[in-house]
Amino acid sequence: MRLSLWSLVGLSIIVSACSSYAPPSDLAGVSADQLVARMGPPEMRRQVDGGTRLEFPRGRYGHHTWFVYLDAGGNAVRSEQVLTEKNFNLVIPDMDQDALRYLLGRPSETQMLGRSRGVIWRYRYENPFCQWFQVEIALDQKVRSAGYGLAPECERREIIIVP
């Protein structure tokens, strides 16, 4: 089988894009600059526990948000994928919107509620049920409710055929 030059170029782009999706499995000796060169600019930088946390949400329909923790010298020490049911279970009513953002990062999607009742933040995540996690935030910027729902691309659509 022979591959054309354009096929090879396309394949190399796909492979390089996949390699930068997640942080390296071994973070030993990886600097913040190397990490950004690999993953692109973080969506958020936060000062945490004497170091920095870089937040990397992966795409509008992405199912992952990576938090990479750097020490005071700017070297990566650990990473975690935070869109998990374990973290979703930490979301409780009256939680502040900023605390929610700190826990889960940027939502995949937001939707304003009618009659100025607040907003819904939705988080896609990897699961076998094609669901997402939804958080209703009231006007006082506190969590009103949270739970799982069926993502719209998975909803069953009925087709009615009229004879």
N, C-alpha and C positions, 0 to 999 in steps of 0.2 A: 504494500500500500504506500503510495506516495502522497506526501502532504505539500500543498502549495506554500509559497512564501507567506501569503496572507493568512492561511490556516495556522501556520506556526506563530505569526505575530499575534493573532487572536488568542491562541492557546496560551502564549506567554503572558498576555494581559490578564486572562482569567486566572492563571496560576498565581501571578503576582498579586492580584486583587484578593484572592483567598488567603494568601499568606499574611496579609496585613489586617485581616478581620479581627483577630484576637491577639492579645499580648503573647509574647513568647512563653512557652511552658517553663523555661529556665530563665529566671530574671537576674541571676547572678551577674553583676557587672554591667547591667543595662542602664544607661543614663537616661534622663528625661529627654534629651535631644535625640538619642537613638530611638527611643520609644515613639516620639512624635514623628520622626522620619519614617518609621515603620507603619504606624497606625493613622497618621494624619493629626491635625490639631484636635485637642480635646474640646468637648462642648463646654466643660466647666473645670476650673481649677479651684480647689478649696484648701485652706490651711487646716490641717488636722494633726493632733498629737505630735507636735514638734516636726512635722513634715508636711507633705502636700499630697492631695489626692487628685488624680486626673480622671475625668469621667468621659467615657467613650460610648455613647448610644450608637447602635448599628442600624441605621436606616429607618425611614418612616415606618416600614413594615417589619423592621428587624425584631428579632425575638431575644436579643441580648443587649445588656448594658454592662460594660466592663468598667470597674473601678480599679485603678492601679495606684498603689500607695508608694510614695517616694520618701526616703529618709531626708534628714536635714541637708545632706550633701547633694541631693537631687538624683540619687540612684534608686531604682525600683527595688522594692523589698517583697511585695506580694500583690496579687491581683485576685479579683473575684467577679463572677458574673452575678449580678444582684437581682435580676428578674426571676425570682424563685418563689414557690409557694411558702417556703419558710419565712421569707421577708414579707410577703403579702399578709401573712398571719399576724404580723406586728402592727399592721395598720388598724387603728381603733377610732371610734367616734371621738370627736373633740381634739384629735391630733391636729397640730398646727400644719398648715400647708407647707411651710418651710421645712418642718421635720419630715414630712412625707417626701419632699424633693430630695432631702439629704439622704433618706433611706433608699429610694428607688431611682433617683435621677429623673431626667426629663421624660414626660409621658410620650407614648407613641402618637397619641391623638387627643385633642381636647374638643369639647362641645359645650356651647353655652346652653343653659336651661332657659326655658320660656319664662316670661313674667319676672325676669331678673332674679331668679332664685339661686343662681350660682353657676357652677361649671362641673362637667364630668371630665376626669382625667382617665384615659384608658392606656393600659400597658399590655402589649402583646408579649407573649413568652412561650418558650418551647414546652409543649405538652401534647399528649396524644388525642386530646378531645377538641381541638380547634376552638379553644375559648380564650378570652382575655380577661384581665383583671380591671375592674372599673371602680373608681373612687368619686363619690359625689362630694364636692366642696361647696359649702354654703357661702353666703356673702361675707360672713365674718372671717373667711379664709381658714375655716376649720372643717375637718372631715365630718360630714353628716352621716354617710353610710359607705360601705364598700362590699364588693362581692364579685363573683365570677359571672360572665355572660358569654353567649355564643358570638363569636366574631362574625361580622356581616358577610364575609366571603364564604362562610360555612353554612349560612342559613339555607334551609331547604326551600326551594321555590316550587310551588305547585303550578303546573301548566294545565289549564282547563281547555279542553277541545269541545267546541260547541258544534253539534252535528248540523 
